[in-house]
Amino acid sequence: MKCRFKLNDVVTRMGDDEQVVIGVGDLGDMIEVRCTKPDHMGVFQIGYTECNLERRYELVKEEAT
């Protein structure tokens, strides 16, 4: 299985948080992320890291400049 994300991609899990991909599992189903922008509910704080299923995340779309 190929992972949808690559290292340094910015992803979101809650919709208003931002996390950078810092690792991709060998099978492509798990990613490790570090929070760079906390969510409004306080679940994720800056610097928080976790490993989780890649399907729980969406790529953050960059705003056009």
mmCIF file of the N, C-alpha and C atoms, coordinates in Angstrom:
data_MODEL
# 
_entry.id   MODEL 
# 
loop_
_atom_site.group_PDB 
_atom_site.id 
_atom_site.type_symbol 
_atom_site.label_atom_id 
_atom_site.label_alt_id 
_atom_site.label_comp_id 
_atom_site.label_asym_id 
_atom_site.label_entity_id 
_atom_site.label_seq_id 
_atom_site.pdbx_PDB_ins_code 
_atom_site.Cartn_x 
_atom_site.Cartn_y 
_atom_site.Cartn_z 
_atom_site.occupancy 
_atom_site.B_iso_or_equiv 
_atom_site.pdbx_formal_charge 
_atom_site.auth_seq_id 
_atom_site.auth_comp_id 
_atom_site.auth_asym_id 
_atom_site.auth_atom_id 
_atom_site.pdbx_PDB_model_num 
ATOM 1   N N  . MET A 1 1  ? 0.853   -1.181 0.000  1.00 0.00 ? 1  MET A N  1 
ATOM 2   C CA . MET A 1 1  ? 0.000   0.000  0.000  1.00 0.00 ? 1  MET A CA 1 
ATOM 3   C C  . MET A 1 1  ? 0.896   1.239  0.000  1.00 0.00 ? 1  MET A C  1 
ATOM 4   N N  . LYS A 1 2  ? 0.567   2.172  -0.833 1.00 0.00 ? 2  LYS A N  1 
ATOM 5   C CA . LYS A 1 2  ? 1.337   3.414  -0.895 1.00 0.00 ? 2  LYS A CA 1 
ATOM 6   C C  . LYS A 1 2  ? 0.641   4.491  -0.045 1.00 0.00 ? 2  LYS A C  1 
ATOM 7   N N  . CYS A 1 3  ? 1.425   5.204  0.735  1.00 0.00 ? 3  CYS A N  1 
ATOM 8   C CA . CYS A 1 3  ? 0.898   6.282  1.571  1.00 0.00 ? 3  CYS A CA 1 
ATOM 9   C C  . CYS A 1 3  ? 0.565   7.497  0.710  1.00 0.00 ? 3  CYS A C  1 
ATOM 10  N N  . ARG A 1 4  ? -0.529  8.172  1.041  1.00 0.00 ? 4  ARG A N  1 
ATOM 11  C CA . ARG A 1 4  ? -0.934  9.378  0.308  1.00 0.00 ? 4  ARG A CA 1 
ATOM 12  C C  . ARG A 1 4  ? -0.015  10.560 0.599  1.00 0.00 ? 4  ARG A C  1 
ATOM 13  N N  . PHE A 1 5  ? 0.715   10.494 1.703  1.00 0.00 ? 5  PHE A N  1 
ATOM 14  C CA . PHE A 1 5  ? 1.518   11.621 2.143  1.00 0.00 ? 5  PHE A CA 1 
ATOM 15  C C  . PHE A 1 5  ? 3.001   11.302 2.069  1.00 0.00 ? 5  PHE A C  1 
ATOM 16  N N  . LYS A 1 6  ? 3.800   12.371 2.042  1.00 0.00 ? 6  LYS A N  1 
ATOM 17  C CA . LYS A 1 6  ? 5.249   12.211 2.086  1.00 0.00 ? 6  LYS A CA 1 
ATOM 18  C C  . LYS A 1 6  ? 5.782   13.070 3.232  1.00 0.00 ? 6  LYS A C  1 
ATOM 19  N N  . LEU A 1 7  ? 7.039   12.888 3.567  1.00 0.00 ? 7  LEU A N  1 
ATOM 20  C CA . LEU A 1 7  ? 7.641   13.665 4.643  1.00 0.00 ? 7  LEU A CA 1 
ATOM 21  C C  . LEU A 1 7  ? 7.465   15.158 4.384  1.00 0.00 ? 7  LEU A C  1 
ATOM 22  N N  . ASN A 1 8  ? 7.190   15.893 5.426  1.00 0.00 ? 8  ASN A N  1 
ATOM 23  C CA . ASN A 1 8  ? 7.011   17.352 5.441  1.00 0.00 ? 8  ASN A CA 1 
ATOM 24  C C  . ASN A 1 8  ? 5.684   17.830 4.875  1.00 0.00 ? 8  ASN A C  1 
ATOM 25  N N  . ASP A 1 9  ? 4.796   16.923 4.434  1.00 0.00 ? 9  ASP A N  1 
ATOM 26  C CA . ASP A 1 9  ? 3.446   17.355 4.057  1.00 0.00 ? 9  ASP A CA 1 
ATOM 27  C C  . ASP A 1 9  ? 2.750   17.895 5.295  1.00 0.00 ? 9  ASP A C  1 
ATOM 28  N N  . VAL A 1 10 ? 1.894   18.878 5.113  1.00 0.00 ? 10 VAL A N  1 
ATOM 29  C CA . VAL A 1 10 ? 1.093   19.427 6.207  1.00 0.00 ? 10 VAL A CA 1 
ATOM 30  C C  . VAL A 1 10 ? -0.303  18.818 6.100  1.00 0.00 ? 10 VAL A C  1 
ATOM 31  N N  . VAL A 1 11 ? -0.726  18.176 7.192  1.00 0.00 ? 11 VAL A N  1 
ATOM 32  C CA . VAL A 1 11 ? -2.000  17.467 7.220  1.00 0.00 ? 11 VAL A CA 1 
ATOM 33  C C  . VAL A 1 11 ? -2.846  17.964 8.391  1.00 0.00 ? 11 VAL A C  1 
ATOM 34  N N  . THR A 1 12 ? -4.120  17.606 8.378  1.00 0.00 ? 12 THR A N  1 
ATOM 35  C CA . THR A 1 12 ? -5.026  17.946 9.466  1.00 0.00 ? 12 THR A CA 1 
ATOM 36  C C  . THR A 1 12 ? -5.825  16.719 9.865  1.00 0.00 ? 12 THR A C  1 
ATOM 37  N N  . ARG A 1 13 ? -6.159  16.642 11.131 1.00 0.00 ? 13 ARG A N  1 
ATOM 38  C CA . ARG A 1 13 ? -7.003  15.550 11.612 1.00 0.00 ? 13 ARG A CA 1 
ATOM 39  C C  . ARG A 1 13 ? -8.346  16.081 12.086 1.00 0.00 ? 13 ARG A C  1 
ATOM 40  N N  . MET A 1 14 ? -8.362  17.265 12.684 1.00 0.00 ? 14 MET A N  1 
ATOM 41  C CA . MET A 1 14 ? -9.591  17.841 13.224 1.00 0.00 ? 14 MET A CA 1 
ATOM 42  C C  . MET A 1 14 ? -10.192 18.892 12.291 1.00 0.00 ? 14 MET A C  1 
ATOM 43  N N  . GLY A 1 15 ? -9.435  19.332 11.309 1.00 0.00 ? 15 GLY A N  1 
ATOM 44  C CA . GLY A 1 15 ? -9.934  20.337 10.378 1.00 0.00 ? 15 GLY A CA 1 
ATOM 45  C C  . GLY A 1 15 ? -9.356  21.714 10.598 1.00 0.00 ? 15 GLY A C  1 
ATOM 46  N N  . ASP A 1 16 ? -9.055  22.055 11.853 1.00 0.00 ? 16 ASP A N  1 
ATOM 47  C CA . ASP A 1 16 ? -8.479  23.377 12.130 1.00 0.00 ? 16 ASP A CA 1 
ATOM 48  C C  . ASP A 1 16 ? -7.066  23.285 12.694 1.00 0.00 ? 16 ASP A C  1 
ATOM 49  N N  . ASP A 1 17 ? -6.563  22.067 12.854 1.00 0.00 ? 17 ASP A N  1 
ATOM 50  C CA . ASP A 1 17 ? -5.189  21.863 13.301 1.00 0.00 ? 17 ASP A CA 1 
ATOM 51  C C  . ASP A 1 17 ? -4.297  21.679 12.078 1.00 0.00 ? 17 ASP A C  1 
ATOM 52  N N  . GLU A 1 18 ? -2.996  21.830 12.287 1.00 0.00 ? 18 GLU A N  1 
ATOM 53  C CA . GLU A 1 18 ? -2.025  21.531 11.240 1.00 0.00 ? 18 GLU A CA 1 
ATOM 54  C C  . GLU A 1 18 ? -0.906  20.708 11.852 1.00 0.00 ? 18 GLU A C  1 
ATOM 55  N N  . GLN A 1 19 ? -0.551  19.633 11.160 1.00 0.00 ? 19 GLN A N  1 
ATOM 56  C CA . GLN A 1 19 ? 0.491   18.744 11.628 1.00 0.00 ? 19 GLN A CA 1 
ATOM 57  C C  . GLN A 1 19 ? 1.398   18.409 10.457 1.00 0.00 ? 19 GLN A C  1 
ATOM 58  N N  . VAL A 1 20 ? 2.678   18.336 10.710 1.00 0.00 ? 20 VAL A N  1 
ATOM 59  C CA . VAL A 1 20 ? 3.641   18.017 9.661  1.00 0.00 ? 20 VAL A CA 1 
ATOM 60  C C  . VAL A 1 20 ? 4.003   16.538 9.774  1.00 0.00 ? 20 VAL A C  1 
ATOM 61  N N  . VAL A 1 21 ? 4.063   15.870 8.625  1.00 0.00 ? 21 VAL A N  1 
ATOM 62  C CA . VAL A 1 21 ? 4.420   14.455 8.586  1.00 0.00 ? 21 VAL A CA 1 
ATOM 63  C C  . VAL A 1 21 ? 5.929   14.327 8.828  1.00 0.00 ? 21 VAL A C  1 
ATOM 64  N N  . ILE A 1 22 ? 6.292   13.579 9.872  1.00 0.00 ? 22 ILE A N  1 
ATOM 65  C CA . ILE A 1 22 ? 7.710   13.401 10.204 1.00 0.00 ? 22 ILE A CA 1 
ATOM 66  C C  . ILE A 1 22 ? 8.160   11.958 10.017 1.00 0.00 ? 22 ILE A C  1 
ATOM 67  N N  . GLY A 1 23 ? 7.224   11.082 9.676  1.00 0.00 ? 23 GLY A N  1 
ATOM 68  C CA . GLY A 1 23 ? 7.572   9.686  9.426  1.00 0.00 ? 23 GLY A CA 1 
ATOM 69  C C  . GLY A 1 23 ? 6.451   8.966  8.719  1.00 0.00 ? 23 GLY A C  1 
ATOM 70  N N  . VAL A 1 24 ? 6.825   7.983  7.895  1.00 0.00 ? 24 VAL A N  1 
ATOM 71  C CA . VAL A 1 24 ? 5.852   7.151  7.183  1.00 0.00 ? 24 VAL A CA 1 
ATOM 72  C C  . VAL A 1 24 ? 6.230   5.703  7.441  1.00 0.00 ? 24 VAL A C  1 
ATOM 73  N N  . GLY A 1 25 ? 5.252   4.900  7.878  1.00 0.00 ? 25 GLY A N  1 
ATOM 74  C CA . GLY A 1 25 ? 5.510   3.497  8.163  1.00 0.00 ? 25 GLY A CA 1 
ATOM 75  C C  . GLY A 1 25 ? 5.881   2.705  6.918  1.00 0.00 ? 25 GLY A C  1 
ATOM 76  N N  . ASP A 1 26 ? 6.551   1.589  7.126  1.00 0.00 ? 26 ASP A N  1 
ATOM 77  C CA . ASP A 1 26 ? 7.007   0.745  6.030  1.00 0.00 ? 26 ASP A CA 1 
ATOM 78  C C  . ASP A 1 26 ? 5.863   0.255  5.142  1.00 0.00 ? 26 ASP A C  1 
ATOM 79  N N  . LEU A 1 27 ? 4.695   0.025  5.713  1.00 0.00 ? 27 LEU A N  1 
ATOM 80  C CA . LEU A 1 27 ? 3.554   -0.465 4.936  1.00 0.00 ? 27 LEU A CA 1 
ATOM 81  C C  . LEU A 1 27 ? 2.729   0.665  4.330  1.00 0.00 ? 27 LEU A C  1 
ATOM 82  N N  . GLY A 1 28 ? 2.988   1.909  4.725  1.00 0.00 ? 28 GLY A N  1 
ATOM 83  C CA . GLY A 1 28 ? 2.269   3.052  4.175  1.00 0.00 ? 28 GLY A CA 1 
ATOM 84  C C  . GLY A 1 28 ? 0.935   3.338  4.819  1.00 0.00 ? 28 GLY A C  1 
ATOM 85  N N  . ASP A 1 29 ? 0.559   2.548  5.824  1.00 0.00 ? 29 ASP A N  1 
ATOM 86  C CA . ASP A 1 29 ? -0.734  2.764  6.470  1.00 0.00 ? 29 ASP A CA 1 
ATOM 87  C C  . ASP A 1 29 ? -0.639  3.625  7.727  1.00 0.00 ? 29 ASP A C  1 
ATOM 88  N N  . MET A 1 30 ? 0.579   3.840  8.231  1.00 0.00 ? 30 MET A N  1 
ATOM 89  C CA . MET A 1 30 ? 0.783   4.630  9.445  1.00 0.00 ? 30 MET A CA 1 
ATOM 90  C C  . MET A 1 30 ? 1.689   5.815  9.141  1.00 0.00 ? 30 MET A C  1 
ATOM 91  N N  . ILE A 1 31 ? 1.380   6.950  9.776  1.00 0.00 ? 31 ILE A N  1 
ATOM 92  C CA . ILE A 1 31 ? 2.266   8.107  9.674  1.00 0.00 ? 31 ILE A CA 1 
ATOM 93  C C  . ILE A 1 31 ? 2.541   8.641  11.076 1.00 0.00 ? 31 ILE A C  1 
ATOM 94  N N  . GLU A 1 32 ? 3.673   9.302  11.220 1.00 0.00 ? 32 GLU A N  1 
ATOM 95  C CA . GLU A 1 32 ? 4.004   10.002 12.461 1.00 0.00 ? 32 GLU A CA 1 
ATOM 96  C C  . GLU A 1 32 ? 3.942   11.490 12.143 1.00 0.00 ? 32 GLU A C  1 
ATOM 97  N N  . VAL A 1 33 ? 3.262   12.242 13.006 1.00 0.00 ? 33 VAL A N  1 
ATOM 98  C CA . VAL A 1 33 ? 3.069   13.674 12.768 1.00 0.00 ? 33 VAL A CA 1 
ATOM 99  C C  . VAL A 1 33 ? 3.463   14.479 13.995 1.00 0.00 ? 33 VAL A C  1 
ATOM 100 N N  . ARG A 1 34 ? 3.803   15.760 13.763 1.00 0.00 ? 34 ARG A N  1 
ATOM 101 C CA . ARG A 1 34 ? 4.084   16.718 14.846 1.00 0.00 ? 34 ARG A CA 1 
ATOM 102 C C  . ARG A 1 34 ? 3.185   17.920 14.643 1.00 0.00 ? 34 ARG A C  1 
ATOM 103 N N  . CYS A 1 35 ? 2.486   18.329 15.680 1.00 0.00 ? 35 CYS A N  1 
ATOM 104 C CA . CYS A 1 35 ? 1.558   19.452 15.610 1.00 0.00 ? 35 CYS A CA 1 
ATOM 105 C C  . CYS A 1 35 ? 2.312   20.777 15.474 1.00 0.00 ? 35 CYS A C  1 
ATOM 106 N N  . THR A 1 36 ? 1.885   21.593 14.501 1.00 0.00 ? 36 THR A N  1 
ATOM 107 C CA . THR A 1 36 ? 2.461   22.922 14.308 1.00 0.00 ? 36 THR A CA 1 
ATOM 108 C C  . THR A 1 36 ? 1.432   24.026 14.509 1.00 0.00 ? 36 THR A C  1 
ATOM 109 N N  . LYS A 1 37 ? 0.141   23.648 14.576 1.00 0.00 ? 37 LYS A N  1 
ATOM 110 C CA . LYS A 1 37 ? -0.940  24.601 14.843 1.00 0.00 ? 37 LYS A CA 1 
ATOM 111 C C  . LYS A 1 37 ? -2.019  23.854 15.617 1.00 0.00 ? 37 LYS A C  1 
ATOM 112 N N  . PRO A 1 38 ? -2.306  24.263 16.866 1.00 0.00 ? 38 PRO A N  1 
ATOM 113 C CA . PRO A 1 38 ? -3.274  23.543 17.682 1.00 0.00 ? 38 PRO A CA 1 
ATOM 114 C C  . PRO A 1 38 ? -4.699  23.687 17.153 1.00 0.00 ? 38 PRO A C  1 
ATOM 115 N N  . ASP A 1 39 ? -5.542  22.731 17.529 1.00 0.00 ? 39 ASP A N  1 
ATOM 116 C CA . ASP A 1 39 ? -6.955  22.797 17.165 1.00 0.00 ? 39 ASP A CA 1 
ATOM 117 C C  . ASP A 1 39 ? -7.727  23.599 18.212 1.00 0.00 ? 39 ASP A C  1 
ATOM 118 N N  . HIS A 1 40 ? -8.956  23.983 17.892 1.00 0.00 ? 40 HIS A N  1 
ATOM 119 C CA . HIS A 1 40 ? -9.752  24.840 18.786 1.00 0.00 ? 40 HIS A CA 1 
ATOM 120 C C  . HIS A 1 40 ? -10.193 24.121 20.058 1.00 0.00 ? 40 HIS A C  1 
ATOM 121 N N  . MET A 1 41 ? -10.206 22.785 20.053 1.00 0.00 ? 41 MET A N  1 
ATOM 122 C CA . MET A 1 41 ? -10.657 22.038 21.229 1.00 0.00 ? 41 MET A CA 1 
ATOM 123 C C  . MET A 1 41 ? -9.514  21.721 22.192 1.00 0.00 ? 41 MET A C  1 
ATOM 124 N N  . GLY A 1 42 ? -8.280  21.986 21.789 1.00 0.00 ? 42 GLY A N  1 
ATOM 125 C CA . GLY A 1 42 ? -7.140  21.735 22.662 1.00 0.00 ? 42 GLY A CA 1 
ATOM 126 C C  . GLY A 1 42 ? -6.661  20.293 22.699 1.00 0.00 ? 42 GLY A C  1 
ATOM 127 N N  . VAL A 1 43 ? -7.094  19.492 21.718 1.00 0.00 ? 43 VAL A N  1 
ATOM 128 C CA . VAL A 1 43 ? -6.637  18.103 21.666 1.00 0.00 ? 43 VAL A CA 1 
ATOM 129 C C  . VAL A 1 43 ? -5.161  18.044 21.292 1.00 0.00 ? 43 VAL A C  1 
ATOM 130 N N  . PHE A 1 44 ? -4.769  18.862 20.312 1.00 0.00 ? 44 PHE A N  1 
ATOM 131 C CA . PHE A 1 44 ? -3.386  18.884 19.850 1.00 0.00 ? 44 PHE A CA 1 
ATOM 132 C C  . PHE A 1 44 ? -2.741  20.213 20.225 1.00 0.00 ? 44 PHE A C  1 
ATOM 133 N N  . GLN A 1 45 ? -1.557  20.147 20.806 1.00 0.00 ? 45 GLN A N  1 
ATOM 134 C CA . GLN A 1 45 ? -0.782  21.332 21.150 1.00 0.00 ? 45 GLN A CA 1 
ATOM 135 C C  . GLN A 1 45 ? 0.501   21.327 20.322 1.00 0.00 ? 45 GLN A C  1 
ATOM 136 N N  . ILE A 1 46 ? 1.065   22.503 20.097 1.00 0.00 ? 46 ILE A N  1 
ATOM 137 C CA . ILE A 1 46 ? 2.293   22.616 19.307 1.00 0.00 ? 46 ILE A CA 1 
ATOM 138 C C  . ILE A 1 46 ? 3.369   21.713 19.902 1.00 0.00 ? 46 ILE A C  1 
ATOM 139 N N  . GLY A 1 47 ? 4.003   20.916 19.038 1.00 0.00 ? 47 GLY A N  1 
ATOM 140 C CA . GLY A 1 47 ? 5.056   20.004 19.453 1.00 0.00 ? 47 GLY A CA 1 
ATOM 141 C C  . GLY A 1 47 ? 4.581   18.593 19.758 1.00 0.00 ? 47 GLY A C  1 
ATOM 142 N N  . TYR A 1 48 ? 3.266   18.413 19.954 1.00 0.00 ? 48 TYR A N  1 
ATOM 143 C CA . TYR A 1 48 ? 2.714   17.090 20.230 1.00 0.00 ? 48 TYR A CA 1 
ATOM 144 C C  . TYR A 1 48 ? 2.963   16.181 19.034 1.00 0.00 ? 48 TYR A C  1 
ATOM 145 N N  . THR A 1 49 ? 3.439   14.967 19.276 1.00 0.00 ? 49 THR A N  1 
ATOM 146 C CA . THR A 1 49 ? 3.659   14.009 18.191 1.00 0.00 ? 49 THR A CA 1 
ATOM 147 C C  . THR A 1 49 ? 2.831   12.759 18.450 1.00 0.00 ? 49 THR A C  1 
ATOM 148 N N  . GLU A 1 50 ? 2.429   12.110 17.359 1.00 0.00 ? 50 GLU A N  1 
ATOM 149 C CA . GLU A 1 50 ? 1.726   10.844 17.470 1.00 0.00 ? 50 GLU A CA 1 
ATOM 150 C C  . GLU A 1 50 ? 1.890   10.035 16.199 1.00 0.00 ? 50 GLU A C  1 
ATOM 151 N N  . CYS A 1 51 ? 1.727   8.735  16.328 1.00 0.00 ? 51 CYS A N  1 
ATOM 152 C CA . CYS A 1 51 ? 1.656   7.815  15.199 1.00 0.00 ? 51 CYS A CA 1 
ATOM 153 C C  . CYS A 1 51 ? 0.199   7.397  15.082 1.00 0.00 ? 51 CYS A C  1 
ATOM 154 N N  . ASN A 1 52 ? -0.316  7.423  13.858 1.00 0.00 ? 52 ASN A N  1 
ATOM 155 C CA . ASN A 1 52 ? -1.716  7.071  13.677 1.00 0.00 ? 52 ASN A CA 1 
ATOM 156 C C  . ASN A 1 52 ? -1.932  6.607  12.246 1.00 0.00 ? 52 ASN A C  1 
ATOM 157 N N  . LEU A 1 53 ? -3.113  6.084  11.974 1.00 0.00 ? 53 LEU A N  1 
ATOM 158 C CA . LEU A 1 53 ? -3.467  5.644  10.629 1.00 0.00 ? 53 LEU A CA 1 
ATOM 159 C C  . LEU A 1 53 ? -3.519  6.836  9.688  1.00 0.00 ? 53 LEU A C  1 
ATOM 160 N N  . GLU A 1 54 ? -2.910  6.700  8.509  1.00 0.00 ? 54 GLU A N  1 
ATOM 161 C CA . GLU A 1 54 ? -2.877  7.820  7.563  1.00 0.00 ? 54 GLU A CA 1 
ATOM 162 C C  . GLU A 1 54 ? -4.269  8.171  7.079  1.00 0.00 ? 54 GLU A C  1 
ATOM 163 N N  . ARG A 1 55 ? -5.193  7.238  7.087  1.00 0.00 ? 55 ARG A N  1 
ATOM 164 C CA . ARG A 1 55 ? -6.558  7.525  6.608  1.00 0.00 ? 55 ARG A CA 1 
ATOM 165 C C  . ARG A 1 55 ? -7.316  8.494  7.515  1.00 0.00 ? 55 ARG A C  1 
ATOM 166 N N  . ARG A 1 56 ? -6.809  8.752  8.706  1.00 0.00 ? 56 ARG A N  1 
ATOM 167 C CA . ARG A 1 56 ? -7.463  9.687  9.627  1.00 0.00 ? 56 ARG A CA 1 
ATOM 168 C C  . ARG A 1 56 ? -7.105  11.144 9.328  1.00 0.00 ? 56 ARG A C  1 
ATOM 169 N N  . TYR A 1 57 ? -6.212  11.367 8.366  1.00 0.00 ? 57 TYR A N  1 
ATOM 170 C CA . TYR A 1 57 ? -5.709  12.709 8.058  1.00 0.00 ? 57 TYR A CA 1 
ATOM 171 C C  . TYR A 1 57 ? -6.082  13.126 6.642  1.00 0.00 ? 57 TYR A C  1 
ATOM 172 N N  . GLU A 1 58 ? -6.141  14.419 6.436  1.00 0.00 ? 58 GLU A N  1 
ATOM 173 C CA . GLU A 1 58 ? -6.351  15.011 5.123  1.00 0.00 ? 58 GLU A CA 1 
ATOM 174 C C  . GLU A 1 58 ? -5.236  16.010 4.885  1.00 0.00 ? 58 GLU A C  1 
ATOM 175 N N  . LEU A 1 59 ? -4.842  16.154 3.627  1.00 0.00 ? 59 LEU A N  1 
ATOM 176 C CA . LEU A 1 59 ? -3.824  17.122 3.255  1.00 0.00 ? 59 LEU A CA 1 
ATOM 177 C C  . LEU A 1 59 ? -4.385  18.529 3.414  1.00 0.00 ? 59 LEU A C  1 
ATOM 178 N N  . VAL A 1 60 ? -3.599  19.431 4.009  1.00 0.00 ? 60 VAL A N  1 
ATOM 179 C CA . VAL A 1 60 ? -4.009  20.833 4.143  1.00 0.00 ? 60 VAL A CA 1 
ATOM 180 C C  . VAL A 1 60 ? -3.775  21.511 2.801  1.00 0.00 ? 60 VAL A C  1 
ATOM 181 N N  . LYS A 1 61 ? -4.783  22.167 2.303  1.00 0.00 ? 61 LYS A N  1 
ATOM 182 C CA . LYS A 1 61 ? -4.669  22.871 1.035  1.00 0.00 ? 61 LYS A CA 1 
ATOM 183 C C  . LYS A 1 61 ? -4.062  24.245 1.284  1.00 0.00 ? 61 LYS A C  1 
ATOM 184 N N  . GLU A 1 62 ? -3.003  24.535 0.560  1.00 0.00 ? 62 GLU A N  1 
ATOM 185 C CA . GLU A 1 62 ? -2.361  25.850 0.671  1.00 0.00 ? 62 GLU A CA 1 
ATOM 186 C C  . GLU A 1 62 ? -3.247  26.903 -0.005 1.00 0.00 ? 62 GLU A C  1 
ATOM 187 N N  . GLU A 1 63 ? -3.376  28.050 0.628  1.00 0.00 ? 63 GLU A N  1 
ATOM 188 C CA . GLU A 1 63 ? -4.137  29.143 0.015  1.00 0.00 ? 63 GLU A CA 1 
ATOM 189 C C  . GLU A 1 63 ? -3.333  29.766 -1.112 1.00 0.00 ? 63 GLU A C  1 
ATOM 190 N N  . ALA A 1 64 ? -4.020  30.093 -2.192 1.00 0.00 ? 64 ALA A N  1 
ATOM 191 C CA . ALA A 1 64 ? -3.348  30.732 -3.342 1.00 0.00 ? 64 ALA A CA 1 
ATOM 192 C C  . ALA A 1 64 ? -2.935  32.140 -2.938 1.00 0.00 ? 64 ALA A C  1 
ATOM 193 N N  . THR A 1 65 ? -1.718  32.512 -3.361 1.00 0.00 ? 65 THR A N  1 
ATOM 194 C CA . THR A 1 65 ? -1.231  33.862 -3.024 1.00 0.00 ? 65 THR A CA 1 
ATOM 195 C C  . THR A 1 65 ? -1.231  34.734 -4.241 1.00 0.00 ? 65 THR A C  1 
# 
